[in-house]
């Protein structure tokens, strides 16, 4: 079995199953190999630091997604059937709305100034303009989503205004989406951007990553934004974004 990182549905399944970027990269490398790999062979195949590979393997073992062949110095690792991962994604999809509602209750109790929950179409749009106005010259905005067309629909005739503010501050924009949204960004949108595709990424939530904050822009069952002002969280999300960016088309 040979799977291309750029086209593999399993990379997206790994992301949707909430594997860490390290575990996702290791799992896809094992699937690509189609056979058991030694730790050294896996390090070469995944292109990751040795410690990252071992961290990823531990996570995959905890999730039951890899098994071992051999013992001690001859031990090798092999991926479990990706069907198990797909089943996990489906289970999580079913639980998504309930999970979002629980998170909203938790975030609502967080200290002011760290986490904000913005509800409603008008409030979400105004908050996005506020974030652009607060941004520094030369900042960046990385978006992981698939819900780009919902964003376009939401902002509608205010898109030129938003883009003018972004250009004024020279904010670089990268976007990872699922297909239609990326095609729109590349051929129709007036927003200058770099866009890449990971098929099947979903169209309910966009994750917007800025230097000092992360926003979860949710479009179903209601329009809302969960905005987390935390530099460490932003850096962590951007590290994950970079791995996906390198794997996307």
N, C-alpha and C positions, 0 to 999 in steps of 0.2 A: 504493500500500500504506500503510495507516494502522495503527499499532500503539500501544496505550495502554501507558504505562510501568507502570501499576498491574497490567495483566493480561498483559503480554508474556512469552511463554516465552523470548524471546531475552535478556531481562535476566538471567534465571536461568542461561541457557546461558553468558552472558558471565562470570558469577561462577564457574560450575563450570569454565570454561576457564581460570580464574585470570588474567583480565584485571584490571588495576588498576581501582579505582573510577572514576578519571578516564576511562580508555579505555572502560570499559563504558558510562558515561554518554554519551560522544561517539558510540559505535557505535549505541546505541539511538536517539539523536537523529537520526542519518543514516537509520536504518531507518524511523523515523516519517515523515521528510520524503519518502522515496520518490523522491528526486531529488538531483542534485548540489547542494551548498551551498558558497557562498563561506565563507572563514574568519569573516567578520563575521556572516553568516547563521547559521553553526554555533554561534558564541558565544551569539547570542540564543536559538537553539533549545535548546541544551543548558543554558543558564542557569549557565554556569561562567565563572570568570575566564579571560581570554585565554590566560595561560600554561598553565593546566590543559588547555585545549582543544588547544593545540599539543603539549603533553606526551602527551596521549591519542592524537593523530593519529600521532605518531612511533611509539608502541607498536603501534598498529593497522597501520601500514605495515610494521613489522618482522614482524608476524604474517600479513601478506598479507590483511588484512580490509578495507582501503580502497584505492581507486585514485583517481588524479587526472584531471581533465578540464580542458583548456586549459593555458595557460602563464603564468608570472610573475604580473602583477597580476590577470589574469583566471582564475587557477587556482581550481578548485572540487574538492570531495572527495565521493566517493560510496561507499556501503557495498557491499562484495562480498556475494554471496548468503549469507544466514544459514545455508544448508546447510553451508557450510564450517566455520562455528562449531560447528554441531551435530556434525559429524564429529569435530572436535577434542575436544569434550566426551566423545564415545563412546570415542575413543582413550585419553583420560585416565582414564575410568572403568575401562577394562580394566586399566590400569596401577596403579590405586589401591592394591591390596593389596600389590603388590611395592614401591611407593613408601613406603608406611607402614612396611614392614619395614626398608627402608634407613634411613628417618628414625629409627626406634627405635635402630638400631645407632649412629647418629651422636649422638643425644641421650644415650645411655648413657655416652658418652665425655666429655660436657660437664662443666665444673666444678660441683661440688656447690653447691647454693644458687642456681644460675641456672636450670638446667633439671632437673626431676624427672620420672621416668617411674614411674607407679604402675600396677601390673598386678593384675588380679583383681577380682571383683565386690565383695568385702568391703573390700579396701584402697581401692578407688575411692570407695565410699560414705564411709568414715571420713575420707578426704582432703577430700571435699566439706564435711563437718562442720567439719574443721579450718580450712578457708578461711573459712567463715562465722564461726567463733569469732575468727579473726584480724582480721576486717574491722572497720573503724572506723564509728562512728556516722554515718549519712547517706551511706554509700558507695552505689555502684550496681553492678548486675549486668546486663549486656546479653548475650543469648544468640542466636546465629545458628545455626540448625540445621534441624530437621525430624525429629530423632531424639528429640523430646520424649516420645513415648509409651514409648520404650525407657527413658528416664530414670525415668518414672513406674513402670514395671515393676521397675526396679532398686531404687528406694528404697521402694516399696510402703508398708508400715505405718510407716515412719520419716518419711514426708512431713510429718505434723503436727508432729513434733519439729523438723524442718528449718525449717518455716515459722514456728514460734514463735521460733526463734533469729533468723531474718531480720527478723521484725516487731520484735523487741526492739531491734535495731540500726537499724531504719528504713531498710533497704536497698531502693532502688527496683529493680524488675525489669521489663525489656522483653524480648520474645521475638519472633523472626521465624521462622516455620515454614512448613509446606507445605499444611496443610488440616485433617486429623483432629486433629493436635496442637493447633492454634490453636483449633479448635472446643472441644476438651476444656478448654483454658485459659480460654476465655470462659464456658463454661456449666456445667462440672462441677468444675473444680479448686478446692481450698480455698486455693490459693496466689494472693494478690492480685498481679495483673500487668497489663501492657499487651501485647497480642499482635497481630501483623499477619501477613498471608499473602504469600508469594511461591511460586506453584505449582511443584511438582517440585523442591524444593530438596534432596531426598535425605534418607535416614534412617540414615546410617552414623556421621556425626560431628556433634557440636555444638561450637561455638566459644563459650566463656564468657569474657567480657571484664570485667575488674575494673580499678580505678584504677591498679594497679601490676603487673598480671599478666594473662596469657592462658592459658586451658586448652583443649586439644583433647581432648574427651571422645569416645573411639572405642568403638563397640559391636560391630564386626565386623572381623576374624574372632575377636577376643577383646576382652573389656572391659578398657580401659586409659585412663589419662589422661596426657597430656603437658602438664606445667605449667611455663610460662616466666615467671620473675619478672624482668620488665624493663619499666620504665615507658614507654620509647620504643615498644617493641613493642605495649604495651597502647593507647597513644594512637593509633598507626597503625591498629590493628584497629578502634578505636572510630570513627575518621574514616570508614573503610569502612562500618561498621555504620550510621552516620548517613545516608549516601547511600542505602543499601538501605532503611532505615526510612522515608525520605521517599517512596520509590518503591513500597513495599509497601501492601497493602490493609488 
